[in-house]
Amino acid sequence: MRGKGTRAQAIAAAAVIALCLNAVTWAQGGAAAAGAETTVAVSGDVPRALTLTAADLKAMPRTTVTVNEQGKDVKYDGVLVGEVLTRAGAPLGRELSGPALATYVLATAKDGYQVAFSLGELDPAMSANEIIIADTIDGKPLFDYQGPFRIVAPHDKRGARSIRMLQRLEVVRLRK
């Protein structure tokens, strides 16, 4: 009888040690490895497809927006989606007229969640929405469950389009 109890304890102890080692590995290397892979891709009906890293976004002009979340003002910092789309060659500014107005941007998250924005609401020359790709919250990196990148639409009455874990922006032109 005594042998069975000792064996079960040894197996339980080994399982605990394995879980602890996995947690340490993730905290040290796993987070760094995940960070190395984090990008935002811009594709679709644009002349220049882009893959932007965190460093690329940090080097672009920055915008800070304030959002009230659960009764508390929170500041997100990032890059206007319109700035990113400009670099991909999307028709913005004076080019955003006629058939180009039937264009939308489909934002996709790591977990498959998707939201759509009209190209006009992302164009700083047409709208004062200040929709950003955020990488910080109150001056700190986004929480793991939010980031590393998140769309923040500060003037939406609900946060449903503030897509977390952003991975891709696809520009879709309905009429050519």
C-alpha positions, -999 to 999 in steps of 0.1 A, spaced: 0 0 0 28 24 10 44 21 -25 12 33 -43 9 64 -21 46 73 -27 43 68 -64 12 90 -66 29 117 -46 60 115 -69 38 118 -100 19 148 -85 52 164 -75 66 159 -111 35 175 -126 38 205 -103 74 209 -112 66 206 -149 39 233 -146 63 256 -128 90 251 -154 65 259 -182 54 290 -164 90 302 -160 99 293 -196 68 313 -208 77 343 -186 113 344 -198 114 331 -233 78 327 -243 69 363 -239 100 374 -258 92 349 -285 56 361 -287 69 397 -289 92 388 -317 63 376 -338 39 405 -331 31 425 -362 2 442 -378 -3 433 -415 -20 458 -439 -32 441 -471 -60 441 -496 -68 468 -521 -37 489 -514 -6 495 -536 18 486 -508 11 458 -484 28 464 -451 39 444 -421 45 467 -392 64 458 -360 61 475 -326 93 495 -335 77 506 -368 46 519 -349 68 536 -322 86 555 -350 54 569 -365 36 601 -354 18 593 -321 -17 602 -309 -32 599 -274 -69 594 -269 -89 592 -237 -117 566 -232 -140 563 -202 -139 526 -191 -161 516 -162 -163 552 -149 -125 558 -151 -107 578 -178 -80 557 -195 -54 571 -219 -43 550 -249 -13 560 -270 -7 548 -306 -8 557 -343 -39 568 -362 -52 540 -384 -53 566 -412 -15 572 -409 -9 534 -414 -33 533 -443 -16 563 -459 17 544 -458 1 515 -475 -12 538 -503 -50 537 -494 -70 564 -511 -72 591 -484 -74 629 -484 -84 642 -519 -82 607 -533 -111 596 -511 -140 605 -533 -164 588 -558 -160 550 -559 -133 550 -532 -159 560 -507 -173 525 -510 -142 511 -493 -140 496 -459 -113 483 -436 -117 449 -420 -97 446 -387 -90 411 -375 -78 399 -341 -56 370 -331 -88 351 -319 -106 357 -352 -128 385 -340 -135 410 -368 -148 445 -371 -153 469 -400 -147 506 -404 -155 527 -434 -124 542 -450 -140 577 -446 -142 574 -408 -105 565 -407 -93 594 -428 -81 624 -407 -90 647 -436 -127 636 -435 -133 627 -398 -121 638 -364 -126 603 -350 -90 597 -340 -92 559 -343 -58 545 -333 -38 514 -332 -28 516 -295 2 499 -279 1 516 -245 -24 522 -218 -18 550 -193 19 550 -204 25 513 -200 23 484 -225 -11 470 -231 -21 441 -208 -15 407 -224 -52 401 -230 -54 434 -249 -23 436 -270 3 440 -280 -18 461 -304 -54 472 -300 -77 494 -321 -93 521 -300 -123 540 -313 -128 566 -286 -160 581 -298 -179 549 -302 -206 546 -275 -197 509 -269 -163 494 -270 -173 466 -294 -150 479 -322 -120 485 -300 -106 453 -311 -79 437 -290 -50 416 -301 -50 432 -335 -32 413 -362 -45 425 -396 -61 453 -415 -76 445 -449 -87 472 -472 -117 462 -493 -130 483 -521 -165 474 -530 -166 495 -563 -138 500 -587 
